[in-house]
């Protein structure tokens, strides 16, 4: 008698994926007592309760494996046994439903052929009589609509009823709408669109579109302006919206910084890592898409911003103006102290107007696309990825706006900015006082400084305003 092979109960150590190796190490340190629960939760970016829940689940599984068990096969838990019985019942019901669906499909196929005249209801052929022009034919819209309604009353869906009568679901909906309006359902939508609208009618349609800021639809337009079809209204609306957008761009103003090293933008990007959130502090020139520095910090606060700006100014030279948004971390005493030490003016844009920082916003879009392609990285790997991104975007991308040169090449060839910082600061202060003395009600408190800085740079040929933006 052959012996039955003994069942192996040994399970090898599971492999730890690389993306969770750091989290796994932190959990083991907490279980072994080398690290506290609060410290482990903080490193993994989890709450203390969630971290303890994960740890307790692991310990519960270990205790269940160590508990003594009765010999023989383990009975299924009541919940699992009930689910298995329910799954078997659902399989039987599903098989019955599939059989019914197959029968219904065959019946619909035969019904569709009958309605389209492909098969005859009798076994013998008869000579067709000459159709009465006043009586609807078998394939007319009225007959098909009535047949579809009968199928809908039997419980068929709109798609199945439409397929049975040989039309699309949208055609049935269109026929029903026309019948409710007292119009006769038609097989086709009609002839091609009519000719162009009269000048007066076109002007009336454009006036309605402009008054409603382009939010009105073609259906509403053809009812608001008599004598205009829906297609004519859609064409007229598209022309009016295009004209409005071109007018907006023609009246927009672009701020152009004419020389590198004059204005430097600064902003932060939040990046998810396996150890929690990290922040990439991006500093970039406003005239050339050159990133001067991109440090990675664990917190986006005044101390981190002050340290990043100080290191950037020492490495790449201090600009005349730092263009900062209105984040709370940009207005702390530490940041103001660094800017004052390097004699850098602060330029804040209008509130809730990111277009003012357009150069840096476009660079951040490139940063986001580059880092999103790498997926979620460990915190230490993020710094290496950001350094590679900085070298690639600065030194490997020839740009049309730079005469097919890279940003790094243009930055290295930049001339020195010969401006007396003390005189510039005094001029900005005096001009801001005059603007503030004139008074602008409802304007931000720092509007005078912004206008004064822009005017001082324009007078020195370092900045200009251009009509016709594209943002």
C-alpha positions as CSV (number, residue, x, y, z in Angstrom):
1,X,0.0,0.0,0.0
2,X,1.5,3.3,-1.1
3,X,2.1,5.8,1.6
4,X,0.5,9.2,1.4
5,X,3.0,12.0,1.2
6,X,3.1,14.1,4.3
7,X,1.7,17.6,3.8
8,X,4.3,20.3,4.3
9,X,3.4,23.0,6.8
10,X,6.5,25.2,6.4
11,X,6.0,28.6,4.7
12,X,9.1,30.6,3.6
13,X,9.7,34.1,4.7
14,X,7.7,36.4,2.4
15,X,9.7,38.9,0.4
16,X,9.3,42.5,1.4
17,X,8.6,44.8,-1.6
18,X,11.0,47.6,-2.0
19,X,8.3,50.3,-1.8
20,X,7.2,49.2,1.7
21,X,10.6,48.1,3.1
22,X,11.0,51.4,5.0
23,X,7.5,51.1,6.5
24,X,8.1,47.5,7.4
25,X,11.4,48.4,9.2
26,X,9.7,51.0,11.2
27,X,6.9,48.6,12.3
28,X,9.5,46.0,13.4
29,X,11.3,48.6,15.4
30,X,8.1,49.6,17.2
31,X,7.2,45.9,17.9
32,X,10.7,45.2,19.3
33,X,10.6,48.3,21.6
34,X,13.4,50.2,19.8
35,X,11.0,53.0,18.8
36,X,7.8,54.4,20.4
37,X,4.4,54.2,18.8
38,X,4.2,58.0,18.4
39,X,7.6,58.1,16.7
40,X,6.7,55.3,14.3
41,X,3.3,56.9,13.4
42,X,5.0,60.2,12.7
43,X,7.6,58.7,10.4
44,X,5.0,56.8,8.4
45,X,2.7,59.9,8.2
46,X,-0.1,58.0,10.0
47,X,-2.2,58.9,13.0
48,X,-1.4,57.1,16.2
49,X,-4.7,55.3,16.3
50,X,-4.3,54.0,12.7
51,X,-0.7,52.9,13.4
52,X,-1.8,51.0,16.6
53,X,-4.7,49.4,14.7
54,X,-2.3,48.0,12.1
55,X,0.0,46.7,14.8
56,X,-2.8,45.1,16.7
57,X,-4.1,43.3,13.6
58,X,-0.6,41.8,13.0
59,X,-0.4,40.6,16.6
60,X,-4.0,39.1,16.4
61,X,-3.0,37.1,13.4
62,X,0.1,35.8,15.2
63,X,-1.9,34.8,18.3
64,X,-4.4,33.0,16.2
65,X,-1.6,31.0,14.5
66,X,-0.1,30.1,18.0
67,X,-3.4,29.0,19.6
68,X,-3.8,25.2,19.9
69,X,-6.2,23.6,17.4
70,X,-8.1,20.3,17.3
71,X,-6.8,17.5,15.0
72,X,-8.2,17.1,11.5
73,X,-9.3,19.6,8.9
74,X,-10.3,23.0,10.3
75,X,-14.0,23.7,9.9
76,X,-15.0,26.8,7.9
77,X,-16.0,29.8,10.0
78,X,-19.8,30.3,10.0
79,X,-19.5,33.6,8.1
80,X,-17.4,31.9,5.4
81,X,-19.7,28.9,5.1
82,X,-22.7,31.2,4.8
83,X,-21.0,33.2,2.0
84,X,-20.1,30.0,0.2
85,X,-23.8,28.9,0.3
86,X,-24.9,32.3,-0.9
87,X,-22.4,32.2,-3.8
88,X,-23.7,28.8,-4.9
89,X,-27.3,30.0,-4.9
90,X,-26.3,33.1,-6.9
91,X,-24.6,30.9,-9.5
92,X,-27.7,28.9,-10.0
93,X,-29.9,32.0,-10.4
94,X,-27.3,33.5,-12.7
95,X,-27.5,30.5,-15.0
96,X,-31.3,30.7,-15.1
97,X,-31.1,34.4,-16.0
98,X,-28.6,33.8,-18.8
99,X,-31.0,31.2,-20.3
100,X,-33.9,33.7,-20.2
101,X,-31.7,36.5,-21.7
102,X,-30.8,34.1,-24.6
103,X,-34.5,33.4,-25.2
104,X,-35.4,37.1,-25.1
105,X,-32.6,37.9,-27.6
106,X,-33.9,35.4,-30.1
107,X,-37.4,36.7,-29.7
108,X,-36.2,40.3,-30.3
109,X,-34.3,39.3,-33.3
110,X,-37.4,37.7,-34.8
111,X,-39.5,40.7,-33.9
112,X,-37.1,43.1,-35.5
113,X,-37.1,41.1,-38.7
114,X,-40.9,41.1,-38.7
115,X,-41.0,44.9,-38.3
116,X,-38.5,45.5,-41.0
117,X,-40.3,43.1,-43.4
118,X,-37.3,40.7,-43.6
119,X,-39.5,37.6,-42.9
120,X,-43.2,37.0,-43.5
121,X,-45.7,35.9,-40.9
122,X,-47.3,33.5,-43.4
123,X,-45.9,30.6,-45.3
124,X,-47.1,31.6,-48.7
125,X,-46.1,34.7,-50.7
126,X,-48.8,37.2,-51.6
127,X,-48.7,40.0,-54.1
128,X,-48.3,43.3,-52.3
129,X,-51.1,45.8,-53.0
130,X,-50.2,49.3,-54.0
131,X,-49.6,51.2,-50.8
132,X,-52.0,53.9,-49.8
133,X,-50.2,57.2,-49.6
134,X,-52.4,58.3,-46.7
135,X,-51.8,55.2,-44.7
136,X,-48.4,55.0,-42.8
137,X,-46.1,52.3,-44.2
138,X,-44.6,49.5,-42.0
139,X,-41.3,51.3,-41.8
140,X,-42.5,54.8,-41.1
141,X,-41.6,56.7,-38.0
142,X,-45.1,56.5,-36.5
143,X,-45.3,52.7,-36.8
144,X,-41.9,52.2,-35.4
145,X,-42.5,54.6,-32.5
146,X,-45.8,52.8,-31.7
147,X,-44.1,49.4,-31.8
148,X,-41.3,50.6,-29.5
149,X,-43.8,51.9,-27.0
150,X,-45.5,48.6,-27.0
151,X,-42.2,46.8,-26.3
152,X,-41.4,49.4,-23.5
153,X,-44.7,48.5,-21.9
154,X,-43.7,44.9,-21.8
155,X,-40.6,45.9,-19.7
156,X,-37.9,46.2,-22.3
157,X,-35.3,48.9,-21.9
158,X,-35.0,51.8,-24.3
159,X,-31.9,50.4,-26.0
160,X,-33.6,47.0,-26.6
161,X,-36.8,48.5,-27.8
162,X,-34.9,50.8,-30.2
163,X,-32.9,47.8,-31.5
164,X,-36.0,45.8,-32.0
165,X,-37.6,48.5,-34.3
166,X,-34.3,49.1,-36.1
167,X,-33.4,52.6,-34.9
168,X,-31.1,54.1,-32.3
169,X,-32.2,55.1,-28.8
170,X,-31.6,58.8,-29.5
171,X,-33.9,58.6,-32.5
172,X,-36.7,57.2,-30.4
173,X,-36.3,60.0,-27.9
174,X,-36.3,62.6,-30.7
175,X,-39.5,61.1,-32.1
176,X,-41.2,61.1,-28.7
177,X,-40.3,64.8,-28.2
178,X,-41.7,65.8,-31.5
179,X,-45.0,63.9,-30.9
180,X,-45.4,65.5,-27.5
181,X,-45.1,68.9,-29.2
182,X,-47.8,67.9,-31.7
183,X,-45.4,67.5,-34.5
184,X,-45.1,64.5,-36.8
185,X,-42.1,62.2,-36.2
186,X,-39.7,62.3,-39.2
187,X,-37.2,59.7,-40.3
188,X,-34.4,62.1,-41.0
189,X,-33.4,65.3,-39.4
190,X,-34.2,67.3,-42.5
191,X,-32.2,69.1,-45.1
192,X,-28.7,70.6,-44.6
193,X,-28.4,73.8,-42.5
194,X,-29.9,76.9,-44.0
195,X,-28.0,79.8,-45.3
196,X,-26.2,82.5,-43.2
197,X,-28.3,84.6,-40.8
198,X,-29.1,88.2,-41.6
199,X,-26.8,90.8,-40.2
200,X,-29.5,92.1,-37.8
201,X,-30.3,88.5,-36.6
202,X,-26.6,87.7,-36.2
203,X,-26.2,90.8,-34.1
204,X,-29.1,90.0,-31.8
205,X,-27.8,86.4,-31.2
206,X,-24.3,87.9,-30.4
207,X,-25.9,90.4,-28.0
208,X,-27.6,87.6,-26.1
209,X,-24.4,85.5,-25.9
210,X,-22.4,88.5,-24.6
211,X,-25.0,89.5,-22.0
212,X,-25.1,85.9,-20.7
213,X,-21.2,85.6,-20.8
214,X,-21.5,82.7,-23.3
215,X,-23.4,80.4,-20.9
216,X,-26.5,80.1,-23.0
217,X,-27.0,77.0,-25.1
218,X,-28.1,76.6,-28.7
219,X,-31.5,75.3,-27.7
220,X,-32.2,78.4,-25.6
221,X,-30.8,80.7,-28.3
222,X,-33.1,79.5,-31.1
223,X,-36.0,80.2,-28.8
224,X,-34.7,83.6,-27.5
225,X,-34.2,84.9,-31.1
226,X,-37.2,84.1,-33.4
227,X,-36.4,82.8,-36.9
228,X,-33.1,81.1,-35.9
229,X,-32.7,77.3,-36.1
230,X,-30.8,75.3,-33.6
231,X,-27.8,74.7,-35.9
232,X,-27.7,78.4,-36.9
233,X,-27.8,79.3,-33.2
234,X,-24.9,76.9,-32.5
235,X,-22.8,78.4,-35.3
236,X,-23.6,81.9,-34.3
237,X,-22.8,81.2,-30.6
238,X,-19.4,79.6,-31.5
239,X,-18.5,82.7,-33.6
240,X,-19.5,85.0,-30.7
241,X,-17.6,83.1,-28.1
242,X,-14.5,83.1,-30.3
243,X,-14.8,86.9,-30.7
244,X,-15.2,87.4,-27.0
245,X,-12.1,85.4,-26.2
246,X,-10.0,87.2,-28.8
247,X,-11.1,90.5,-27.4
248,X,-10.1,89.4,-23.9
249,X,-6.7,88.4,-25.0
250,X,-6.2,91.6,-26.9
251,X,-7.0,93.7,-23.8
252,X,-4.9,91.5,-21.4
253,X,-1.4,92.8,-20.3
254,X,1.7,90.7,-20.1
255,X,4.5,91.5,-17.7
256,X,7.9,90.8,-19.4
257,X,11.1,90.8,-17.4
258,X,13.8,91.7,-20.0
259,X,17.0,90.4,-18.2
260,X,17.9,87.3,-16.2
261,X,18.7,87.8,-12.5
262,X,16.3,90.7,-12.0
263,X,13.2,89.0,-10.6
264,X,13.2,85.5,-9.0
265,X,10.0,83.6,-8.3
266,X,9.6,81.3,-5.3
267,X,6.9,78.7,-4.6
268,X,6.4,75.3,-3.0
269,X,5.0,72.0,-4.4
270,X,3.7,69.2,-2.1
271,X,4.8,65.7,-3.1
272,X,3.6,62.4,-1.6
273,X,6.3,59.9,-0.5
274,X,6.2,56.6,1.3
275,X,7.2,58.4,4.5
276,X,4.5,61.1,4.2
277,X,4.4,64.5,2.5
278,X,7.5,66.4,1.5
279,X,7.7,69.9,0.0
280,X,9.9,71.0,-3.0
281,X,10.8,74.7,-2.7
282,X,11.3,75.9,-6.2
283,X,13.2,79.1,-7.0
284,X,13.3,80.1,-10.6
285,X,14.2,83.2,-12.7
286,X,11.3,85.3,-14.1
287,X,13.0,86.0,-17.5
288,X,14.5,82.6,-18.3
289,X,13.0,79.3,-17.3
290,X,16.0,78.5,-15.2
291,X,15.6,76.8,-11.8
292,X,18.2,78.2,-9.5
293,X,17.4,75.8,-6.6
294,X,14.9,73.1,-5.6
295,X,15.5,71.9,-2.0
296,X,13.3,69.3,-0.5
297,X,12.0,70.0,3.1
298,X,9.7,68.0,5.4
299,X,7.7,71.2,6.4
300,X,6.6,74.3,4.6
301,X,7.1,77.0,7.2
302,X,8.9,80.3,7.6
303,X,12.2,78.7,8.8
304,X,12.4,76.4,5.8
305,X,11.6,79.2,3.4
306,X,14.1,81.5,5.0
307,X,16.9,78.9,4.8
308,X,16.0,78.0,1.2
309,X,16.1,81.7,0.1
310,X,19.3,82.4,1.9
311,X,21.1,79.4,0.3
312,X,19.7,80.3,-3.1
313,X,20.8,83.9,-2.9
314,X,24.3,82.9,-1.8
315,X,24.7,80.3,-4.5
316,X,23.2,82.1,-7.5
317,X,23.3,85.8,-6.5
318,X,20.6,87.9,-5.0
319,X,18.0,89.3,-7.4
320,X,16.7,92.8,-7.2
321,X,13.1,91.5,-6.6
322,X,11.7,88.3,-5.1
323,X,8.2,87.6,-6.5
324,X,6.3,85.7,-3.8
325,X,2.7,84.7,-3.5
326,X,0.7,85.4,-0.3
327,X,1.4,82.1,1.5
328,X,1.7,82.6,5.3
329,X,5.2,81.1,5.2
330,X,6.4,83.9,3.0
331,X,5.6,86.7,5.4
332,X,7.3,85.5,8.6
333,X,10.0,87.5,10.4
334,X,12.7,85.0,9.4
335,X,11.9,85.5,5.7
336,X,11.8,89.3,6.0
337,X,15.2,89.2,7.8
338,X,16.8,87.2,5.0
339,X,15.3,89.5,2.3
340,X,16.5,92.6,4.1
341,X,20.0,91.2,4.6
342,X,20.4,90.6,0.9
343,X,18.6,93.9,0.0
344,X,15.9,92.2,-2.0
345,X,12.5,93.9,-2.6
346,X,9.4,91.8,-2.2
347,X,6.8,91.8,-4.9
348,X,3.4,90.2,-4.1
349,X,0.8,89.7,-6.9
350,X,-2.9,90.5,-6.7
351,X,-4.9,88.2,-4.3
352,X,-6.2,85.0,-5.9
353,X,-4.6,85.7,-9.2
354,X,-2.0,83.0,-10.1
355,X,-1.6,84.4,-13.6
356,X,0.7,87.0,-12.1
357,X,3.2,84.3,-11.4
358,X,2.8,82.7,-14.8
359,X,6.5,81.9,-15.4
360,X,6.8,79.9,-12.2
361,X,3.4,78.3,-12.6
362,X,4.4,77.0,-16.0
363,X,7.7,75.6,-14.6
364,X,5.7,73.9,-11.8
365,X,3.5,72.2,-14.4
366,X,6.7,70.7,-15.8
367,X,7.9,69.7,-12.4
368,X,4.6,68.0,-11.6
369,X,4.6,66.0,-14.8
370,X,8.2,64.9,-14.3
371,X,7.7,63.7,-10.7
372,X,4.2,62.2,-11.3
373,X,5.8,59.9,-13.9
374,X,8.1,58.4,-11.2
375,X,5.2,57.4,-8.9
376,X,5.4,57.5,-5.1
377,X,9.0,57.5,-4.0
378,X,10.8,57.1,-0.6
379,X,11.7,60.4,1.0
380,X,15.5,60.0,0.4
381,X,14.9,59.0,-3.2
382,X,12.9,62.1,-3.8
383,X,15.9,64.4,-3.3
384,X,17.9,62.5,-5.9
385,X,14.9,62.5,-8.3
386,X,14.6,66.3,-7.9
387,X,18.3,66.9,-8.5
388,X,18.1,64.8,-11.7
389,X,15.0,66.8,-12.8
390,X,16.8,70.1,-12.1
391,X,19.7,69.1,-14.3
392,X,17.5,67.8,-17.1
393,X,15.1,70.7,-17.3
394,X,17.9,73.3,-17.1
395,X,20.5,71.7,-19.3
396,X,18.8,69.3,-21.8
397,X,15.8,71.2,-23.1
398,X,16.5,73.6,-26.0
399,X,13.6,76.1,-26.2
400,X,12.2,78.0,-29.1
401,X,11.8,81.1,-26.9
402,X,15.5,81.0,-26.2
403,X,16.6,80.7,-29.8
404,X,16.9,76.9,-29.4
405,X,19.3,77.2,-26.5
406,X,18.9,75.7,-23.0
407,X,18.0,77.7,-20.0
408,X,21.4,76.9,-18.5
409,X,23.2,78.3,-21.5
410,X,21.3,81.6,-21.4
411,X,21.7,81.8,-17.6
412,X,25.5,81.4,-17.8
413,X,25.7,84.2,-20.4
414,X,23.6,86.6,-18.4
415,X,25.2,90.1,-17.9
416,X,25.6,91.5,-14.5
417,X,22.8,93.7,-13.3
418,X,24.4,97.0,-12.4
419,X,21.7,98.7,-10.2
420,X,22.2,100.6,-7.0
421,X,20.1,98.7,-4.6
422,X,20.0,101.4,-2.0
423,X,18.8,104.0,-4.6
424,X,16.2,101.5,-6.0
425,X,14.8,100.9,-2.5
426,X,14.6,104.6,-1.7
427,X,12.9,105.3,-5.0
428,X,10.4,102.5,-4.4
429,X,9.6,103.8,-0.9
430,X,9.0,107.4,-2.1
431,X,6.9,106.4,-5.0
432,X,4.8,104.0,-2.9
433,X,4.2,106.8,-0.4
434,X,2.9,109.1,-3.2
435,X,0.6,106.3,-4.5
436,X,-0.6,105.5,-1.0
437,X,-1.3,109.2,-0.3
438,X,-3.5,109.4,-3.4
439,X,-5.6,106.6,-1.9
440,X,-7.1,103.6,-3.7
441,X,-10.3,102.3,-1.9
442,X,-10.8,98.6,-1.8
443,X,-7.3,97.8,-3.0
444,X,-4.8,95.4,-1.2
445,X,-2.5,97.1,1.3
446,X,0.6,96.3,-0.7
447,X,-0.7,97.6,-4.0
448,X,1.3,100.8,-3.7
449,X,4.6,98.8,-3.3
450,X,3.8,96.6,-6.3
451,X,3.1,99.5,-8.5
452,X,6.1,101.3,-7.3
453,X,8.4,98.3,-7.9
454,X,7.0,97.8,-11.4
455,X,7.4,101.5,-12.3
456,X,11.0,101.6,-11.0
457,X,12.0,98.5,-13.1
458,X,10.3,99.9,-16.2
459,X,12.2,103.2,-15.8
460,X,15.5,101.2,-15.8
461,X,14.5,99.1,-18.8
462,X,14.3,95.8,-16.8
463,X,10.6,95.3,-17.2
464,X,7.9,96.2,-19.7
465,X,4.2,95.8,-20.2
466,X,2.8,94.3,-23.4
467,X,-0.8,94.3,-24.7
468,X,-2.2,90.9,-25.8
469,X,-1.7,88.0,-23.4
470,X,-2.5,84.4,-24.0
471,X,-3.2,83.1,-20.5
